[in-house]
Amino acid sequence: MFVWLAKVSTSKAGKHGHAKCHFVAIDIFTSKKLEDIVPHVNRTNYQLIDISEDGFVSLLTDNGSTKDDLKLPTDETLLTQLNAVFEEGKDSVVSVMSAMGEEPMCALKDSLIHGKLKYTLSILLLVLVVEKLLLTVPKLYYYYMRDLRLLDPKGLSV
């Protein structure tokens, strides 16, 4: 069947349903109008936490909760990559596509977000250490000067 795609529209998720795509096509031989409504496909990235021995993975969602209901992928290449990254202890992100009630893992990539978070935390730690030093140095200077008897006990210069 050869069709000409006349119209594609998407609807947002309703109260009880998911987002859907509405396709309107016209058969080029019979000029018959064909319509079909299919579920919308979503791609979501999760951080890999754990791979259990029973074949399930534990993933971290954006809101901080865990998703533990996904099985390991059947694709040998992706499965090998996933096991290798997990064994090395690298932080990685798993892409999951969801449509029609199915959620297969489709890709694996390095966690750039996690790397940026580590960098930000390192900078924050450095700032806190420097701030602590700046607060501590005047106290050390005061005690040093007092011990040299250049300051009286009230902190005033003699």
trRosetta pair geometry for C-beta under 8 A, 3 or more apart (Angstrom, degrees):
i j d omega theta_ij theta_ji phi_ij phi_ji
1 27 6.5 -67 -167 -122 99 101
2 27 7.2 95 78 -156 57 63
2 28 4.9 -42 108 31 103 119
2 29 6.8 92 55 -21 99 97
3 25 3.9 36 162 163 134 127
3 26 6.3 146 -161 70 82 33
3 27 5.5 -49 -101 -93 80 46
3 28 6.5 -175 -116 -19 23 83
3 34 6.3 -67 -123 40 143 132
4 25 6.4 157 74 -162 40 76
4 26 4.9 -19 57 61 96 90
4 28 5.6 100 -27 -72 98 94
5 8 6.6 6 171 -44 117 103
5 23 6.8 -61 -140 -161 97 99
5 24 7.7 106 -166 80 57 52
5 25 5.2 -39 -103 -103 50 92
6 24 4.8 -61 69 108 104 95
6 25 6.1 164 7 -112 85 28
6 26 5.4 68 -41 -13 123 101
6 33 7.9 -40 17 -132 150 89
7 22 7.6 -15 117 110 98 92
7 23 7.5 155 87 -158 61 36
7 24 4.1 15 51 46 99 116
8 21 6.4 -11 -168 -174 92 105
8 22 7.2 156 -155 79 42 56
8 23 5.7 -4 -106 -106 78 67
8 24 7.6 -149 -66 26 41 71
9 21 7.3 158 83 -157 38 57
9 22 4.8 -11 62 55 89 105
10 19 6.3 19 178 175 100 109
10 20 7.2 177 -151 91 61 38
10 21 5.2 -30 -98 -100 77 69
10 22 7.5 -175 -85 14 26 76
10 40 6.1 69 -146 -93 112 127
11 14 7.5 -4 142 -42 117 95
11 19 6.1 -176 88 -151 61 65
11 20 5.3 5 46 54 105 80
11 21 7.9 -167 14 -81 72 25
11 22 6.9 59 -20 -20 103 108
12 19 5.7 -43 -149 -104 27 99
13 17 6.4 -160 -157 98 68 61
13 18 5.3 -37 -115 -147 98 33
13 19 4.7 -62 -56 -48 72 74
14 17 4.6 30 48 45 102 95
17 20 7.3 -22 145 -29 124 112
18 39 5.6 24 93 -143 130 104
18 40 6.6 -150 143 39 99 91
19 39 7.4 91 84 -166 57 64
19 40 3.8 -26 103 23 100 143
19 42 7.9 100 46 -55 122 107
20 37 5.2 23 163 179 133 99
20 38 6.6 160 -161 83 84 30
20 39 5.7 -62 -108 -110 74 38
20 40 5.8 -133 -94 -26 17 87
21 37 7.1 166 83 -153 45 54
21 38 5.4 -16 59 64 95 83
21 39 7.6 29 15 113 82 12
21 40 5.6 120 -31 -85 88 75
22 35 7.2 -10 -174 -166 87 98
22 36 7.8 169 -153 88 47 41
22 37 5.2 -17 -103 -103 70 83
23 35 6.9 160 87 -153 60 49
23 36 5.0 -7 58 60 106 86
23 37 7.5 -175 20 -81 72 33
23 38 7.0 18 -4 7 114 104
24 33 6.9 -16 -169 -169 93 97
24 34 7.5 153 -159 83 45 51
24 35 5.3 -12 -105 -103 70 83
25 33 7.7 148 83 -159 41 50
25 34 4.7 -22 69 66 90 101
25 35 7.7 173 24 -80 68 36
25 36 7.8 -2 11 12 108 100
26 31 6.2 -9 -179 -151 107 49
26 32 7.1 162 -155 77 60 35
26 33 5.7 -28 -101 -100 77 58
26 34 7.2 174 -89 18 24 80
27 30 4.6 8 99 49 131 89
27 31 6.4 -76 73 -18 80 10
27 32 4.5 18 24 48 123 85
27 34 6.4 85 -40 -20 89 116
28 31 7.8 26 -148 -72 17 53
39 99 5.2 151 100 -162 116 82
39 100 5.1 171 36 -62 144 68
40 99 7.2 -136 102 -114 30 97
41 97 5.9 -3 -177 -172 106 104
41 98 7.1 159 -157 77 58 43
41 99 4.2 -33 -103 -66 77 128
42 97 7.1 158 83 -155 44 54
42 98 5.0 -14 61 57 94 95
42 99 7.2 158 19 -63 64 74
43 95 5.8 -4 -172 -172 104 104
43 96 7.2 156 -154 79 54 41
43 97 5.2 -25 -97 -98 75 72
43 98 7.9 173 -84 16 29 71
43 106 7.6 -71 -127 46 104 134
44 95 7.4 153 79 -154 35 56
44 96 5.3 -24 65 63 86 93
44 98 6.8 11 7 -2 111 114
45 93 4.9 8 -175 175 110 119
45 94 7.1 152 -154 76 58 40
45 95 5.5 -31 -96 -96 74 66
45 96 7.7 161 -94 17 24 75
46 59 3.6 34 143 174 140 126
46 60 6.1 155 -175 62 84 47
46 61 6.1 -37 -119 -90 101 50
46 67 6.2 -77 -129 39 155 129
46 93 6.9 153 76 -158 31 70
46 94 5.3 -23 65 61 87 92
46 96 6.3 16 5 -3 113 119
47 59 6.7 142 68 -164 42 71
47 60 4.2 -18 61 52 100 110
47 91 6.8 -24 -156 -169 110 92
47 92 7.4 140 -152 85 63 39
47 93 5.7 -46 -96 -101 56 68
47 94 7.7 127 -134 15 9 80
47 111 6.1 45 -121 -108 100 133
47 113 8.0 -108 -74 71 115 117
47 114 6.6 106 -121 -57 133 125
48 51 7.7 -2 -174 -49 112 87
48 57 6.6 -57 -136 -175 89 123
48 58 7.9 94 -167 79 54 59
48 59 6.2 -41 -102 -108 42 74
48 60 7.9 -54 21 12 7 88
48 82 7.4 -177 -117 -151 153 90
48 85 7.3 84 63 110 157 121
48 86 6.6 -103 145 -87 136 96
48 91 7.7 164 55 -161 87 46
48 92 5.0 5 23 73 124 89
48 93 7.2 -158 -10 -100 84 17
48 94 5.3 93 -63 -25 95 110
48 108 7.9 14 -38 -135 138 101
49 57 7.9 130 49 170 72 78
49 58 4.4 -65 72 105 111 98
49 59 6.3 176 7 -106 95 18
49 60 5.4 108 -51 -36 113 94
49 66 6.6 -52 18 -127 157 111
50 57 7.0 164 88 -161 52 56
50 58 4.0 18 51 39 94 120
50 86 7.9 93 -146 -148 29 124
51 56 7.9 171 -156 91 51 39
51 57 5.4 -26 -104 -107 67 77
51 58 7.6 -138 -65 17 26 78
51 72 7.0 54 -147 -86 109 112
51 82 7.1 122 -83 146 139 106
51 83 7.0 -97 66 -103 176 65
51 86 5.2 12 -2 -157 125 170
52 55 7.1 -37 83 34 87 25
52 56 4.9 6 42 61 120 82
52 57 7.3 -158 10 -86 80 25
52 58 6.9 87 -34 -27 98 98
55 71 5.5 4 139 -151 100 89
55 72 5.1 -101 -166 9 72 108
56 68 6.3 53 149 176 130 72
56 69 7.3 -51 -150 -138 124 15
56 70 6.6 126 -156 78 77 45
56 71 5.8 -60 -99 -103 62 49
56 72 7.2 -123 -89 -29 16 74
57 68 7.8 -152 96 -137 40 48
57 70 5.4 -31 51 85 96 100
57 71 7.6 92 3 179 83 11
57 72 6.3 114 -37 -81 100 64
57 82 7.7 -74 -91 -178 139 136
57 94 7.2 71 133 -26 156 172
57 105 7.6 45 26 -56 151 144
58 66 5.6 -13 -172 -171 94 122
58 67 7.5 151 -160 75 46 48
58 68 5.1 -5 -109 -103 77 84
59 66 6.7 140 73 -162 43 66
59 67 4.4 -22 65 60 100 99
59 68 7.6 -171 24 -72 68 41
59 70 6.7 24 -7 28 126 130
59 94 6.1 -94 -111 49 125 126
59 96 7.7 -15 -114 -30 177 137
60 64 7.2 -21 -170 -140 95 30
60 65 7.9 156 -152 85 55 29
60 66 6.1 -40 -98 -104 53 67
60 67 7.8 -153 -64 16 7 83
61 64 6.9 -39 74 31 79 20
61 65 5.1 -3 40 63 121 75
61 66 7.1 -171 -1 -101 89 14
61 67 5.6 95 -52 -28 103 107
67 70 6.6 39 133 -8 104 107
70 96 6.7 -93 -105 -114 153 137
70 103 6.0 -92 -102 109 104 113
70 105 6.5 96 169 -45 135 101
72 79 5.9 68 163 -121 110 100
72 82 7.0 175 -147 93 94 152
72 105 7.8 -46 -161 23 34 137
73 78 4.6 -18 81 98 151 126
73 79 5.4 -143 73 -64 87 81
73 82 7.0 139 24 -14 108 148
73 104 6.5 82 -117 -173 91 91
73 105 4.6 -100 -62 63 112 107
73 106 8.0 147 -108 -75 138 28
74 79 7.4 -28 -171 -47 7 126
75 78 4.2 54 87 21 113 111
75 79 6.3 172 86 -16 55 88
76 79 5.6 -58 -142 39 29 114
76 80 6.2 31 159 -21 66 106
77 80 6.0 -55 -150 34 26 109
77 81 6.5 24 153 -15 62 108
78 81 5.7 -55 -147 39 33 111
78 82 6.1 35 154 -23 66 108
78 105 6.5 167 158 110 140 107
78 106 7.7 -100 -109 -165 155 20
78 107 7.5 -105 -120 -107 119 25
78 108 6.3 146 -151 -11 83 113
79 82 5.7 -54 -145 36 28 113
79 83 6.4 25 158 -14 64 107
80 83 6.0 -57 -147 39 28 107
80 84 6.2 28 155 -19 64 110
81 84 5.8 -59 -146 38 28 111
81 85 6.2 25 159 -16 66 108
81 108 5.2 172 119 56 124 146
82 85 6.1 -57 -146 37 26 107
82 86 6.3 21 157 -15 62 111
82 92 8.0 -165 -127 98 60 151
82 94 7.5 40 -115 -99 111 115
82 105 7.6 50 -80 129 143 155
82 108 5.7 -157 -79 -81 76 152
83 86 5.8 -59 -145 40 29 110
83 87 6.1 29 158 -20 66 109
84 87 5.9 -55 -145 36 27 109
84 88 6.4 22 157 -14 63 109
85 88 5.9 -60 -149 40 29 108
85 90 5.0 -81 -163 60 80 112
85 92 4.7 23 161 -30 145 152
85 108 6.5 -167 1 167 155 136
86 89 7.6 39 177 -72 33 31
86 92 7.8 -87 -64 29 63 129
90 110 7.1 -63 161 -123 124 85
90 111 8.0 170 153 14 81 99
91 110 7.3 68 90 -166 74 66
91 111 3.9 -67 129 33 103 137
91 114 4.4 -106 147 92 152 159
91 115 7.4 -180 72 -50 133 73
92 108 5.8 10 167 -174 131 95
92 109 6.7 161 -162 84 84 30
92 110 6.0 -65 -113 -113 72 35
92 111 5.6 -141 -104 -31 15 92
93 108 7.4 154 81 -157 49 49
93 109 5.2 -21 62 68 97 83
93 110 7.3 21 15 106 90 17
93 111 5.0 127 -35 -92 92 73
93 112 8.0 -47 -7 17 135 69
93 113 7.4 79 -67 24 136 108
93 114 8.0 -176 -53 -8 97 111
94 105 5.3 -44 -178 -138 115 116
94 107 7.4 155 -160 85 47 52
94 108 5.8 -18 -106 -104 66 72
95 105 7.1 112 76 -161 51 65
95 106 5.3 -59 99 65 100 87
95 107 4.0 14 39 54 123 97
95 108 7.5 -134 14 -64 81 29
95 109 7.2 45 -26 4 105 104
96 103 5.3 18 174 -179 116 94
96 104 7.1 177 -149 92 72 29
96 105 5.5 -46 -97 -99 76 56
96 106 6.9 137 -119 9 25 85
97 103 7.2 179 83 -144 42 50
97 104 6.3 -8 55 62 90 77
97 106 5.0 37 -7 -17 109 137
98 102 7.0 179 -143 88 53 48
98 103 4.6 -7 -99 -100 90 85
99 102 6.3 -15 69 55 59 89
105 108 7.6 32 166 -60 118 85
109 112 8.0 -26 135 -13 110 94
110 115 7.5 25 148 -28 106 128
111 114 3.6 22 134 20 126 117
111 115 6.3 150 105 -19 74 82
112 115 5.4 -53 -150 36 37 115
112 116 6.4 38 152 -19 68 102
113 116 5.8 -54 -151 36 32 110
113 117 6.4 35 149 -21 64 105
114 117 5.4 -52 -149 35 34 116
114 118 6.5 39 151 -21 65 100
115 118 5.7 -49 -150 32 33 111
115 119 6.5 33 151 -18 63 105
116 119 5.5 -53 -149 37 35 114
116 120 6.2 36 152 -19 67 105
117 120 5.7 -52 -145 37 32 111
117 121 6.3 30 156 -17 65 106
118 121 5.8 -57 -146 39 29 109
118 122 6.3 33 153 -23 64 105
119 122 5.7 -53 -150 32 30 113
119 123 6.6 29 153 -16 63 104
120 123 5.8 -54 -150 36 32 110
120 124 6.3 33 152 -19 65 108
121 124 5.5 -53 -145 38 34 114
121 125 6.3 38 155 -21 66 104
122 125 5.7 -53 -148 35 30 112
122 126 6.4 32 152 -19 63 105
123 126 5.6 -54 -150 36 32 113
123 127 6.4 34 152 -20 65 104
124 127 5.7 -52 -149 34 32 112
124 128 6.5 32 153 -18 65 105
125 128 5.7 -54 -149 36 32 111
125 129 6.4 32 153 -19 66 105
126 129 5.8 -54 -147 35 31 110
126 130 6.4 28 156 -15 65 106
127 130 5.9 -56 -147 39 30 109
127 131 6.1 32 154 -20 65 108
128 131 5.6 -53 -145 38 30 113
128 132 6.3 33 154 -21 64 105
129 132 5.7 -54 -149 35 30 112
129 133 6.5 31 151 -18 64 104
130 133 5.6 -53 -150 36 34 112
130 134 6.3 33 153 -19 66 105
131 134 5.7 -54 -147 36 31 111
131 135 6.5 27 155 -15 64 106
132 135 5.9 -58 -149 39 30 108
132 136 6.1 24 154 -17 66 113
133 136 5.6 -61 -141 41 31 108
133 137 6.0 40 161 -34 68 103
134 137 6.1 -38 -137 20 28 114
134 138 8.0 27 166 -12 53 95
135 138 7.3 -59 -168 29 30 101
135 139 7.6 21 146 -8 60 112
136 139 5.7 -65 -161 40 43 112
136 140 6.2 40 149 -20 77 107
137 140 5.6 -56 -146 38 34 111
137 141 6.2 37 156 -21 67 105
138 141 5.4 -52 -145 37 34 115
138 142 6.3 39 154 -24 65 103
139 142 5.6 -51 -150 33 32 114
139 143 6.5 26 154 -13 65 105
140 143 5.9 -56 -147 40 32 106
140 144 6.1 34 154 -21 66 108
141 144 5.7 -55 -145 36 29 113
141 145 6.2 24 158 -15 65 108
142 145 6.1 -59 -147 40 26 106
142 146 6.2 26 155 -20 64 110
142 151 6.9 -60 -159 51 66 171
142 155 6.6 -22 -147 -125 117 96
143 146 5.6 -53 -142 37 31 113
143 147 6.2 32 157 -20 64 106
144 147 5.9 -57 -150 36 27 109
144 148 6.6 19 153 -11 62 108
145 148 5.8 -59 -148 41 33 107
145 150 4.7 -81 -170 68 84 109
145 151 4.5 66 123 -13 105 116
146 149 7.5 33 177 -81 36 30
146 150 7.6 -97 -77 53 21 66
146 151 4.7 -58 -84 67 64 110
146 153 7.3 74 -144 -102 119 45
146 155 8.0 -45 -78 -98 112 54
149 158 7.7 -21 154 17 70 148
150 157 6.9 -21 154 -139 80 78
150 158 6.6 -146 -171 32 39 101
151 155 6.0 -9 179 -141 125 31
151 156 6.9 146 -157 71 79 28
151 157 6.2 -55 -105 -98 70 46
151 158 6.9 -177 -116 -13 19 90
152 155 7.4 -50 73 18 68 19
152 156 5.5 -9 43 61 106 81
152 157 7.9 108 4 -176 83 4
152 158 5.6 113 -41 -66 93 98
